[in-house]
């Protein structure tokens, strides 16, 4: 607790200093200086972020709110295209990006990542009568499937590296996961690679689809933050670690993904 108080006081001192100097726009510091913590997301990724009654809810929204509460800041959530999130954080328009975002070496070139707060699984959605029966079929010699993904997600990145670049598949990229699933339903793609949790929601709401038993890849989710705002990064990361340690993050995850 003493450590948290010290971090919070340090952040408040930074806020006061830059507010007094009127240098908020030139300093490169985020809008947290104005008492807001701005979260960039793509609210098409249930149960991590989605709309309910006109409000963005989900695992990431609640974790972000818990962090904002710890830091005494007002949370603002901005919905945008997934492939705009990293640039929004990098440029300082957003303080942090939470969108079921996997830590990758490519993304680490543009932004910093906090402690990982959840583990994701990329899975493959197919039609119930599909000839694709396992992930291995995608890698088979002579394979030439068309795979639907959400643009710039890890499903896009991994299938591009693993399959398209090796001449084993064509990747069709969509702005929303739901659009990729609709393309599968109408026969425009042979399968969809996407995170397991939204995959379950999509399959439950779309007749004739199923998830393969074999996983495509395991990955770690974390918060993306600017490399130019070390004070805010340290405060957010410390708050997140404390929320993980006291069980708050796990309770939030289990609220949306009950333990089996």
ZIZIKA-V828706 format. One record per run of one state. SS is the DSSP state (A for helix, B for strand, O for the rest). FROM is the first residue (numbers start at 1). TO is the last residue. If there is no record, write none. Layout:
[[SS;FROM;TO] [SS;FROM;TO]]
This chain:
[[O;1;1] [A;2;21] [O;22;30] [A;31;34] [O;35;35] [B;36;41] [O;42;44] [B;45;45] [O;46;48] [B;49;52] [O;53;54] [B;55;57] [O;58;58] [A;59;71] [O;72;73] [B;74;79] [O;80;81] [A;82;91] [O;92;95] [B;96;97] [O;98;101] [B;102;102] [O;103;104] [A;105;108] [O;109;111] [B;112;113] [O;114;117] [B;118;127] [O;128;134] [A;135;139] [O;140;144] [B;145;150] [O;151;153] [A;154;164] [O;165;168] [B;169;174] [O;175;176] [A;177;185] [O;186;190] [B;191;195] [A;196;204] [O;205;208] [B;209;211] [O;212;216] [B;217;221] [O;222;223] [B;224;225] [O;226;229] [A;230;245] [O;246;247] [A;248;256] [O;257;260]]
